[in-house]
C-alpha cells in the first residue's frame, strides 16, 4: 500500500524582549542558573503579572508579516499541569482568543515550485524553566532562568506532506522572524524549537490517521530526520497489523529513533480557564497600523526586487535573501562594486563555500562586504584578472590589509603593458606552430589553448582580453 503523510508543526519562538513576559526580570541566554528569576518567576504567594507590551507588539508584527488576522481582543488562559520546572503549577497562554489568527506563508521547494501553507494561529505564552539531569547523580536540578520568557507559538495547518516541505516551512519562518528582528531564532540555543505532529493515511485518502507528536526538535536537519523516521515507524506498525497510538514521543537524533514520553493529552486534560489576574488585551486599528508602518522589506518582496532591480536569477535571489544578514551583505557589495551579477557570483560562490567549510556564520566572516566590493572593483578595472582575484580572495582570509596592499605586496597586479603582452604572444606563436596553423585553418577552439599558454607564461598576470585580441590579430 502507498501511504502519504499529514504533518503539522508547532514552532516556539523566543521573543527578543529585554525582560520576561509578566515580570521585570532580565532575559539573557547563558546566565548562571537561577540568577534571572525574581519572586514572581518563583511563584511566591501574592505576586501578580504585568504584561510586557513589547511582546504584544512583536506578536502583532509577526501576524502582519504573514497576512494573518489580528485579534483585537485577546485573552490569556491558565494551562494547568504539574512539573518541577513550572513553579506556579500552570502556564499562562492563549487558548480561544489568540493575538494572531489565521494566516499563511509561501514555501519554495527544491524543484523551484511553490506551496502555500496555512498558519492556524500564533499565540503568546510564557516559557517553563529547565530541568537539568547530567550533573546531579540520580537527581534533577531546576533552572528557572527561562521561566516566564515570552514565547510565540506558531501553529501550522496540517498541510505539510513530507519532511522536505516541513524544513522549507521552518526555514521560511526562521527567515521571517529574523527579518522582523523579533527573535534571534538560534535553534541550538532553544530560541526556536519545533514540535512535529505526524500521521499517515493511504495515499489519496481523506480521513486523518492517528497522530503522534515529536517534542522539542532544535535543528532543520533533525526535523527532517525525525519526520522520515516517524513516517517509517508508523508505516511499519500499520503494515504489521498494529495501530498507531496517539502519544508524545522523544526523538533521539544519534540513534535516529523515537521513544514514548507520555500519552497525548487533550485540551480538557489541562483544565484551561481564563487567567483571573490579567485583563483581556484590546487593541485598535490605529495600534495595528502603527506597527504595520514599521515592517521591513520581507524575504519574498526582497527576492522579487533582487530579480527585477539587479537582474539576478530566481535561484540566486532566493539564496541571497534566505537570511536578512546575507541580503544586506550582498546589497552592500553590489552597490559598492557597481556590479550586482559579479557580486552575486562571489557571495553565493566563493564566500558561501568558505562559510560552509569553516562552519562560520556571516558575522564571523573575515571578509567584510566593503573588502569584497573592492576586490570586485579591481577585477572590473583590470588591476587583476578574475583568476588572480581567487588568489587575492584566499589571501584576504588571513591578511586583514586593504585589497590594494595585498595585490601590491604579493606582486599580483595584472600586466596590461602592450609591449610586454606582445612579447608573450610572440613567444606562444613561435612555440606552438601546429596549433597556430590549426587556427589559421579555421579551428577556432584552439585559441583557448594558446591564450592559456600565454597566461601560464605570465603566471596569470597578463590581461586575458588583450592576450586574446593580440593573438587573433597576429595569427590572422
N, C-alpha and C positions, 0 to 999 in steps of 0.2 A: 504494500500500500504506500502511496505517496502522501507525505504529510506537509503541512505548512504551519509556520509559527505565527502566533499572535503575541506581540511584545509591547509592553508599556513601560515607560521609565518614570521614576520619581527621583528628581535631581535636587539635592540640598546644596544651596549656595550660601556661604557665609558672607554676610554683608559687611562691607569695609567701613563700618561706623567707628568712631573713636571710643564709644562706650557701649555697654550692653543694652539689650532691648528694653528692660524695665528698671535698670539701676544705673548709677553713675560710675560703675567700676570700669576701669580701662580694659580694653580687649586687644591684647598684643600677643601674637603667636610666639611660643618658645620661652615664656617666663617660667620661673621656678614654680613647682606645683603649689597650688592654693595661696599664691601671692596676689591673685586678682579675683578675689571673692569677698564681697562685703556682707553685712548682716542680712541683706535681702537675698543675695545669692545662696547663703547658707540656710535660708528659710527660717530665720529667727521669728518667734511669735510677735505679731503686731506690725511687721513691716509691710509696706504697701507698694505696688508697682506704679511707675510713671512711664508712659510710652515714649520711646525715643523717636522724635518726629523725623529724624534723618532716615531711619529705617523705612518709615512710611513713604517718604519721598523717593527712595531708591526702588521700592516695590512698584510704585506708580510709574516711575521712569521705565522700568523693565516692561511693564504692561503696555505702555505706549509703543515701545520698540517692536513688539510682536503684534501690534494692531489688535490688542485684546480689549475686552470690555473692562472698564474700571469701576469697581464697586464704590459708589458714592456713599454707601453706608456699609461699613464692615464691622464685624462683631468678633471679639476674642472669646474663646471657649477653654474650658479645662478638660484635658485628656488625662484620665486617671489611670495610673499604673504604678506599681511599686518596684523600684530598682535602686541599688545602693548609690548610683551616681545621680539620682533625682531626689534631692533632699525634701522638696515640697510634697512628694508623692503624686504630683500631677505636672503635666506640661501645658503651658499656655500656648494655644494655637488658634487657628480659624477653621471652623467646620462648614457651616452652611452659608456664611456670608464672607467670602474671602475678599481681599483687596483687589486681586486680579482675576477676572473671569476668563471666558473662552477667547483664545487667540490662535495663532498659527505661525509656523515658520517654514521656509523652503530649504530643503537639503539638496546638495548636489552629489550624485553618486559617481563611482569610479568611471563609468562609461560616459560621463558628461550629462546624463539625463537628470531631471529634477523631480522631486516629490514634495507635496505639501503635507506636513504633519501637523495635526491639530494639538493644541495645548488646552487641556481641560480647565486648568486653574493654576494660580500661583499664590500661595498664602504665606503670611508671615507667622513665624513661630520661634520659640526660644530653644536653644540647644540644651542638651543634657551635659553632665560632666563626663569624665572619662575614668574607666576602671583600668588599673594597672596591675598586671599579673606577674611580670617577669622577675621582679626583684624582692618578692616578699615571701618566698618559700612556703607555699601552701596557703597563703592569704592573698587578699587583693587590697591594693591601695586605691584611694579615691582622690582624684584631682578635679577640683571644681573651678579651675580657671576658665574653662569654656562654658560653664553652666550659665545660661541666660544670654549667651551670644545670639544676635539676631540672625535667623536663617530665613531664606526664601525657598520654600519647597515648590518646585515646578513639576507639575504632573502632566504627562502626555496622554493623548488619546491612545487606545490600543491599536494603532495603525501602522506600527513598525513590523516588518515581515522577516527580517533577518539581522544577523549581527553587524553586517556592514552598514546597513541603514541606521542601526542604533548608534554606531560610532559616529557616523556623519551627523546625526541629530545632536549628539553630545558635543561634538566639535563646534557645531554652529551655535549652540547655547553658550559654550565657553567663549567663543569669539564675541558674541553679543554682550555678555556681562563685562568682558574686558573692555570693549569699546565704550560701554556706558560708564566705566570706572566705578562700578558698584561692588566689585569683588576682585581680589587678585586671582581667584579661581585656581589656586595651586592645588592640584589633586593630591600630590604627595604629602601635603600638609593638612589635608582634610577640609580645605576651604571650598572644595567642590567634590561631592561624592554622590554615588548613584545606587539606588535600589532598582533591581530589574525584575519585572513581573513577566513570566513566560508561561504560555500554554501552547499546545499543538492540537491540530484537528486534521481530519482528512482533507487533502487538497480540494479546493472548490466548495468546502462545507461552509455553512453559515452559523452553526451553533458553536459557541466558545467551549473549549476544553477546560479542565480544572487547572488553575494556575498555581505556580509556586513563586515565591519571592526570594531573590538572592540579595543579601544585605550588604551595604557599605563597600562598594567596589570603587577603588580610587585611582584607576588609570584607564585610558582608552583601550589599551591592549588587553587588560584583564577583563574589561566589559565584553570585548569580542570573544575572548576565550571562554568566559563564563557562560555566555548565551549559547555558544555552539555546544559546550559540554552539557548544559541542561536540556537542550533540544534532543541531543542524542540519548541522554538518560531517560527522558520521558518516552521517547520512541521505543527504546528497548523494553521499558516497563509495559507499554501498551501492546507491543508485538509479542510479548511473552504471556499475554492474557491477564496482566495485572491492571490495577487502577492507580492513577496519579492521585496523591494525597495533597490537599491544599495545606501548604505549610510554608514556613520561613526557613531558608537554608543558608548555610555559611559556605562561601566558595574558598577553596584552597588553591591559590594560583600555582604553587610549586608542584602540587600533585595533579592539577587540572581536574579536581573532583569537588563535589559539594557534599555536605552532611546536614542532617536536620538540626535546627535550633529549637523550634517550637511549632506547634500547630498554628496556622494562620488565624489571627484574630479578626473579628468583625467589629464594626463601629460600636455596637451596643456592649461589647466587652469592656470598652473604655469608659462607659458611663459619662459621656460628654454632657456638659451643661454650660451655659454662658458664664464667663468669668465675672463674678459679682463685684470685684474690685476695680474693674475697668469699664468705663462708659463705651457705648458704640462710637466708632470713629466716623464722622461725617465730613465729606469734602465736597466742593462745588466745582463748577466748570472753570471758574477763574483760577483756582488752585491747579487744576489739571492742565490748563493751557499754559500756565506759567512754567510748569515742568516740561511740557512739550517743547517750549521755546529753547530749552537747554539741551535737547537731544543732539548728539553729534551725528556726523555722516556715518551711517551704519554699513556693515560689510557689503550687503547687496548693492546699495547705492554707490559705494566707493568702487566696487568691482566694475559696475557699468560705466562709471566715469573714467576709470583707467583704460577701458577698451575704447571709448569714444574720444577721449582727450589725448591719450598717449599712443593710440594705435596698437595696443597690446592684444594678444590672443586671449580668448576666454580663459584658457588654461593658466597662462602666466598671470593674468589679472586675479584669478582665483587663488593662486599660490601667494601672491603678494598681499592680498587683503585677508588672508586667513587669520592674521593677528594684527591688532592695531599698531604694535611696535614695528612689524615688518612693513606695513603700508607706509608709515611715517618715514621709516628709513629709506625705502625706495623713492618716495616722493622728494626727499631731500637730495638724494643722489641725482635723480632725473633733472630737477630744476637747477642744481648747481653745475652739473656737467653739460646741460643743454642737449642731451641725447637720451631720451627715455628708453628707446629699444635696447641700446647698449647697456644702460643702467639695469634694465630688467634681466638681460642675459647674465650680467655679472652677479647680481643679487641672487637670482634663482639658481645659478650655476656654481661658480667658484665659492662665493660666500656661503651659500647654503651647504655645500659639501664640507667646508671647514667646520661649520657649526655642528653638523651631524657627526663628523668624525671625532670631534672632541667633546661631544655632548654638552655644548655651550648653548645657553640662550642668547638672544641677540644683545642683551645688555652687557654680556661678558665678552663680546667680540672685540679683539684688539684693533680692528679696522673700523673706525668711525665713518659715518656716512660722508662727511666732508672730505676725508682722505681718499675714499673710493672714488668720489666725484673728481678729485684732482688727477687720480690715475687715468680715468676715462678721458679727461681733457688732454692729457699728454699723449694718449693714443690718437685722439682726434687731430691734434695739431702736428702729428708726425714726429714728435720728440722721441717716442719709442714706437715700436711695432706692436701689434696685438700679441705676438708670440713673446716678445720681451716683457709685455705687460704681465704675463703669467709669472715670470721670474720676479718682477717688482712686487707683485701681489704676495708671493711667498716670503719675500724679504720683509714686507710690511708687517707680517705676523710676529716677527722677532724684533724688528727695528722700529721704534716709535718716531723716528726722524720724519721730516717732511718728505713728501714724494720726490720733489726735485732733488733734494740732497741725496736720497737713496740712488736715484738714477745717476747723478754726477759722481758720487763716491765709488760706485761699482762699475763705472765706465760703460753704462748701458744705453747711452744716447744713440739714437738711430743715425746712421750715415746717410746724409742726403746730398752730400757734395757730388755734383755730376761727374767731376773728373775721377774721383775715387770709384764711383759706381761703374763708370765706363771701363776702368781697368779690370774690375771684377768680371764684367760682361765679356770683355775680350778674352780673358783667361778661360772662361767657361766655353766660349765658342771654339777656341783653339784646342781645348782638352776633350771636346765631345763632338768630333766631326760627323760621326754616324747619326747622332740624334739631330744635329743641325740639318743634315741632308733630309732626314725624315720629315722635319718641319717644313722644309722647302718643297717637299713632295706632297704636302697637304695634310700631314698628320698633326693636327693642332694640339692633341693631348700631350705631346712630348714637351710642349712649352713649360708645363708644370714641373717636369723633371729638371729642366735647365734652370728655371727660377730657383728651385730647391738647391741646386748645386751652388748657385751664386750666394744664396742665403747662408749655406754651410760655410763657404769661404769667408763670409763676413761675420761669422759667429752670430748670425741672426740680427745683425745691426743695420744691414742695408735696408733702405725703403723698398719693400717688395713691389709697390706700384711702379716706381722708377725703373727697377730691375726688369720688370715685365715689359714695360714700354720700350726700353732701350734694346733689349734682346730682340724683340719683334722687329724694330727698325733695322738693326744691323743684319739680321738674318734674311730680311726681305730685300 
